[in-house]
Structure formats: structure tokens, C-alpha cells
Amino acid sequence: MQLLETARLRWVVDEAIPQTPSLKHLMGETTIVSGREITPSVVAGTDILLVRAVTCVDKSLLEGSCVQFVGTATTGVDHVDTGWLEDRGIAFVNAAGANSNSVVEYVMSAIAVAGYFPGVLHGDPVGIIGLGRIGEALARRLLQLGAQVLVYDPLRLDWPLDIPRGSYEAVLRQPVITLHANLHDRAPNESRGLLGDREVSIMLDAFNKRDRRGLFINSARGELISFPAVDALSKAGFSLVLDTWPGEPKLCSTSLRRCDWVSPHIAGHSLCAKYRASNML
């Protein structure tokens, strides 16, 4: 698709995606709609579809439509059936890394609000699960501050030489653990339910040998951890900061009371991140 042709095409754009000058310059006949109201009838005659995470993009949405290009203004793509798009020859892009700085700042704030920042700056290691764009950006921010990190990611091949790498068990034993894996079901390293009974038992074993409580942060995807695992950590006395959790957006009041901080999946939702995503698309 030639960029100069886009002004003659029909667009459907989630209303939560800012129309930055760079994006608006390309847009043709455009329908702006809430992401939850993007339905087959809305996209039937559309050439270009731009969404955020609330819109499920798959065969049920696009079958029979004219859509040639799909873009999601998010890093995660678990709401998009990328295989089906590829089979149909529909171009697809995501805004990978657009929200990295926003999530890093969220995690740093969470560490501080939970009272762990002094310890981190004085040698308490931070275990990071997932070394994608966000995990790497967080690791580098912490290292720049003189903190220690240990990172696990079985899918990362081009491992940066300056970022310490550890086994999954070693990372789970750190006093501060923050989750940044993508949600996927691809064997042999599927990530759905990445933290279950076995992993929690490792965390609790290390927890029982420390003087201080442990801190667990999830600002990635809720289904990376099972609800029984969240429940076990909270009952054991772990500090919990949850931007995402299993079964979101529902969270029972008992679990809510046990958490230090809960936010409704907004770690990557800074204005700067949204503008970057628009420009990347």
C-alpha cells in the first residue's frame, strides 16, 4: 500500500487513539468510534482499521470486510488473530515499545509506593520476568541507578551483555519481582499461567528465609498468573501491586483489600505513550 494512496481510503479509528499531525496527515475518510463499538457492520466497507486492546480483531470481526491494513496502538497483540490476518494477506503492525517508558515509570513508582525503593538502591535485587522492550528498558533504568537486576526470558536470543541473566527459579527468589512477559500459547514456552503453584512455592520458600516481605508487581497481562497464585502470595504477606490480574476487570473485595496498590490496566496509558503509538502506526 503506497502512503500517498491512504487519503483516498476509508478508515475506522478507535476514539482513544490520538490523531497526531503525523497520523492525521495520512488519514482519509475516517470514522471515529469507541473501541468497544467496533463491530462487523462498522468495518464492513473499511480499508484501514486502527484499534487499541479493547477490540478483538479476528475472523468474526473482519470476515467479508474490505480491510487491507490493521494497526494496534499497543505493544501487546493477544487481542489480534495475527495468523488469520497473515493468511488473508491483511497487513498488520503494532506499536511495540511505544509505552515502554510509561510502564517503567509505573513500576518504579510501585516499588517506591510499596516502600521497597531504599532497599533496591542499597542492594536488594529486582527479578524481571520477560526481556522484551519494556523489560529491557526497566532493567537499564535500574542499572543506571546502581541497582541490581536478574532477568529471565527463554525466548530472548540476542541477550544484551550488560544485563544479568538468571534461571527462572533464581529470578523467582528475588525480594522484588516484576512481570513483563507477553501473553501467548506457543509451545514449548507458553506464558499463560506462567506463575502457578510451583512458581509460588519457590517464591514463598525464599520469602520465608528473608527478614522483609517480598514485592510482586504485574503490569503485563493478567492471565500470566493464576488466581490461586495471587491468593497464595497475598495470604503469605507478599506486597502486591497489580495493574493486571486474572479475570480482570473483576477482582473480589477480599483480594482487593490484600493488595498494596491496584490500578485498572493503565500502566502504559500515559499521554506521551499514546502519541508515540499514533506516530508509530
Order of alpha helices (4+ residues) and beta strands (2+ residues): beta-alpha-beta-alpha-beta-alpha-beta-alpha-beta-alpha-alpha-beta-alpha-beta-alpha-beta-alpha-beta-alpha-beta-alpha-beta-alpha
